[in-house]
């Protein structure tokens, strides 16, 4: 059984083929083009880029050694919930529905966030888990999630900026390319931090504010008061690690969950993973941070395809081939 997965996010065009027997057969990912100095794309420009880039995977699909495709899965919205919508996801959804209809196979809608969780946990101790705490860190999300029996409930997160926005805005102001994470991390590895940015938390540490830190960082960069770019970058990662550790601890205390899956593009940073792990350990609270493979933490369609595979299995077991598929 082979599933085709599609994910057209704000940052990347992603197409994957996942086989029940052979695992990942194809994982095509291409960043959306962003002009130098820009901090992202308008939805209309992103949609156009996806339409151009999605055809780039055609040759890869042809070369991938796969049998008949059993179903198509696509992220159709950012998160679960009827109110969650973003135009970019309609590109992958539309292509997926057309392909499925032409091939006479099921189309399985899911969400970008579910795809992240599935991909990140696939190669970890949580691969088969249905209950865990999760933190989704990206340019569009900083969500603290309680996952139980496959149901996702947001219990906390950022009240303003997202973690990825803080990283990207800092990096772009420094003259780095967008998205700025990889280059900012390189600077941070050579920097020193002393905790100059204070955490701003609410609701028992379940929610945070990041905009105040971003304002202070912009003042540092504008003033040229002697702080090096390396030290500023290190302060960003130190600040994020302290904020994340407090949210995770509060989430664990509220839910009783001890395993926390940390995913999203920001979570692919090796430095941030190290700082989060050290910080949680220092708090002496029984929490186990779990990180997926770095390439499975950023935007990708592998998790979407894995969700489709699980859905097909469940539906086959219930012999509801003609019923409604989806999350």
BAMIVO-398207 format. One record per residue (C-alpha): x, y, z; residue number from 1. Coordinates in steps of 0.5 Angstrom, whole numbers, plus 500, padded with zeros to 3 digits. Layout:
BEGIN
<<X Y Z> NUM>
...
END
This chain:
BEGIN
<<500 500 500> 1>
<<503 507 498> 2>
<<500 514 500> 3>
<<502 520 496> 4>
<<502 526 501> 5>
<<502 533 499> 6>
<<503 540 504> 7>
<<503 547 501> 8>
<<505 551 507> 9>
<<507 558 508> 10>
<<515 556 507> 11>
<<515 550 503> 12>
<<512 546 497> 13>
<<512 538 500> 14>
<<511 532 496> 15>
<<512 525 499> 16>
<<511 518 498> 17>
<<510 513 503> 18>
<<510 505 503> 19>
<<507 501 508> 20>
<<512 496 507> 21>
<<518 500 505> 22>
<<517 507 509> 23>
<<519 513 505> 24>
<<520 512 498> 25>
<<520 520 496> 26>
<<521 526 500> 27>
<<521 532 495> 28>
<<521 539 499> 29>
<<523 546 496> 30>
<<523 553 499> 31>
<<518 558 497> 32>
<<523 564 494> 33>
<<523 570 498> 34>
<<526 576 496> 35>
<<533 579 499> 36>
<<530 583 505> 37>
<<523 580 505> 38>
<<521 577 512> 39>
<<516 572 508> 40>
<<511 572 502> 41>
<<504 575 501> 42>
<<499 569 500> 43>
<<497 570 493> 44>
<<505 570 491> 45>
<<506 564 496> 46>
<<500 560 492> 47>
<<503 562 485> 48>
<<510 559 487> 49>
<<506 553 490> 50>
<<503 552 483> 51>
<<510 553 479> 52>
<<514 548 484> 53>
<<509 543 485> 54>
<<510 540 478> 55>
<<518 540 480> 56>
<<516 533 483> 57>
<<514 530 477> 58>
<<520 527 475> 59>
<<522 525 482> 60>
<<515 521 482> 61>
<<516 517 476> 62>
<<523 515 478> 63>
<<521 513 485> 64>
<<520 505 486> 65>
<<513 505 488> 66>
<<507 500 486> 67>
<<500 503 485> 68>
<<498 509 489> 69>
<<493 507 494> 70>
<<490 514 497> 71>
<<492 521 497> 72>
<<493 525 503> 73>
<<494 533 503> 74>
<<494 538 509> 75>
<<488 543 507> 76>
<<488 547 513> 77>
<<494 550 518> 78>
<<490 546 524> 79>
<<484 542 526> 80>
<<478 546 527> 81>
<<473 549 522> 82>
<<475 556 523> 83>
<<483 554 521> 84>
<<484 556 514> 85>
<<490 559 510> 86>
<<489 560 502> 87>
<<496 556 501> 88>
<<494 550 503> 89>
<<488 550 497> 90>
<<494 548 492> 91>
<<496 542 495> 92>
<<489 540 497> 93>
<<486 541 490> 94>
<<492 537 486> 95>
<<490 532 491> 96>
<<483 532 490> 97>
<<484 532 482> 98>
<<489 526 483> 99>
<<485 522 487> 100>
<<479 523 483> 101>
<<482 521 476> 102>
<<485 515 479> 103>
<<479 513 483> 104>
<<482 512 490> 105>
<<481 516 497> 106>
<<483 523 498> 107>
<<484 524 506> 108>
<<484 531 508> 109>
<<488 533 514> 110>
<<492 539 517> 111>
<<499 542 517> 112>
<<500 541 524> 113>
<<498 534 524> 114>
<<503 532 519> 115>
<<508 535 523> 116>
<<506 531 529> 117>
<<506 525 525> 118>
<<513 526 522> 119>
<<517 528 528> 120>
<<514 522 532> 121>
<<515 517 527> 122>
<<522 515 529> 123>
<<522 516 536> 124>
<<519 513 542> 125>
<<513 516 541> 126>
<<512 513 534> 127>
<<505 509 536> 128>
<<503 514 542> 129>
<<496 517 542> 130>
<<498 521 548> 131>
<<503 526 549> 132>
<<504 533 550> 133>
<<507 537 544> 134>
<<510 544 542> 135>
<<509 546 535> 136>
<<515 551 534> 137>
<<515 555 527> 138>
<<514 561 523> 139>
<<506 561 524> 140>
<<505 557 530> 141>
<<508 557 537> 142>
<<503 552 540> 143>
<<503 548 546> 144>
<<498 542 545> 145>
<<495 536 549> 146>
<<494 530 545> 147>
<<490 524 547> 148>
<<487 519 543> 149>
<<489 522 537> 150>
<<485 529 539> 151>
<<489 535 539> 152>
<<487 540 544> 153>
<<491 547 544> 154>
<<492 549 552> 155>
<<498 554 551> 156>
<<502 558 546> 157>
<<504 565 544> 158>
<<500 571 545> 159>
<<503 575 539> 160>
<<509 573 535> 161>
<<511 566 534> 162>
<<518 563 535> 163>
<<520 563 528> 164>
<<518 570 527> 165>
<<522 572 532> 166>
<<528 568 529> 167>
<<527 571 522> 168>
<<526 578 524> 169>
<<532 578 528> 170>
<<536 575 522> 171>
<<533 579 516> 172>
<<535 585 520> 173>
<<542 583 521> 174>
<<542 582 513> 175>
<<541 574 513> 176>
<<537 571 508> 177>
<<530 568 509> 178>
<<528 564 513> 179>
<<534 566 517> 180>
<<534 560 522> 181>
<<540 556 519> 182>
<<545 562 519> 183>
<<542 565 526> 184>
<<544 559 529> 185>
<<551 559 526> 186>
<<552 566 529> 187>
<<549 564 536> 188>
<<554 558 536> 189>
<<560 563 537> 190>
<<556 568 541> 191>
<<555 568 549> 192>
<<549 570 553> 193>
<<547 572 560> 194>
<<540 572 560> 195>
<<539 579 558> 196>
<<532 578 555> 197>
<<526 576 560> 198>
<<521 571 559> 199>
<<514 574 559> 200>
<<509 569 561> 201>
<<501 569 563> 202>
<<496 564 565> 203>
<<501 560 570> 204>
<<506 560 564> 205>
<<502 556 559> 206>
<<502 562 555> 207>
<<508 567 553> 208>
<<509 574 549> 209>
<<515 574 544> 210>
<<514 581 542> 211>
<<517 585 547> 212>
<<524 581 546> 213>
<<523 582 539> 214>
<<523 590 540> 215>
<<529 589 545> 216>
<<533 586 540> 217>
<<531 591 534> 218>
<<533 596 539> 219>
<<540 593 540> 220>
<<541 592 533> 221>
<<539 599 531> 222>
<<543 602 537> 223>
<<550 599 535> 224>
<<552 599 543> 225>
<<557 594 542> 226>
<<553 588 542> 227>
<<556 583 537> 228>
<<551 579 532> 229>
<<554 573 535> 230>
<<552 575 542> 231>
<<545 577 540> 232>
<<543 571 536> 233>
<<545 567 542> 234>
<<541 571 547> 235>
<<535 569 542> 236>
<<536 562 543> 237>
<<537 562 550> 238>
<<531 566 551> 239>
<<527 561 547> 240>
<<530 555 551> 241>
<<528 559 557> 242>
<<521 560 555> 243>
<<519 554 552> 244>
<<522 550 558> 245>
<<517 554 562> 246>
<<511 553 558> 247>
<<513 545 557> 248>
<<513 545 565> 249>
<<507 548 566> 250>
<<503 544 561> 251>
<<506 537 564> 252>
<<503 540 571> 253>
<<497 541 568> 254>
<<496 535 564> 255>
<<500 530 567> 256>
<<503 528 561> 257>
<<511 527 562> 258>
<<513 526 554> 259>
<<513 532 550> 260>
<<514 532 543> 261>
<<518 538 540> 262>
<<517 539 533> 263>
<<516 545 527> 264>
<<522 548 523> 265>
<<525 552 529> 266>
<<525 545 533> 267>
<<530 543 527> 268>
<<536 547 530> 269>
<<541 543 534> 270>
<<543 549 538> 271>
<<536 550 541> 272>
<<535 542 542> 273>
<<541 542 546> 274>
<<539 549 550> 275>
<<532 546 551> 276>
<<534 539 554> 277>
<<539 543 559> 278>
<<534 548 561> 279>
<<529 542 562> 280>
<<534 538 566> 281>
<<536 544 571> 282>
<<528 545 573> 283>
<<528 538 576> 284>
<<521 536 573> 285>
<<520 529 571> 286>
<<519 531 563> 287>
<<522 527 557> 288>
<<523 532 551> 289>
<<523 528 545> 290>
<<525 531 538> 291>
<<524 528 531> 292>
<<530 527 526> 293>
<<531 534 524> 294>
<<529 533 517> 295>
<<522 531 519> 296>
<<521 537 524> 297>
<<521 542 518> 298>
<<515 543 514> 299>
<<514 536 510> 300>
<<509 532 507> 301>
<<512 525 510> 302>
<<507 526 516> 303>
<<501 528 512> 304>
<<502 521 508> 305>
<<503 517 514> 306>
<<497 520 517> 307>
<<494 518 511> 308>
<<497 511 511> 309>
<<494 510 518> 310>
<<487 513 516> 311>
<<487 508 511> 312>
<<489 502 515> 313>
<<483 504 520> 314>
<<478 504 515> 315>
<<480 498 512> 316>
<<480 495 519> 317>
<<472 497 519> 318>
<<471 496 512> 319>
<<468 503 511> 320>
<<472 504 504> 321>
<<466 508 501> 322>
<<465 512 507> 323>
<<468 519 509> 324>
<<476 519 510> 325>
<<479 524 514> 326>
<<481 527 521> 327>
END
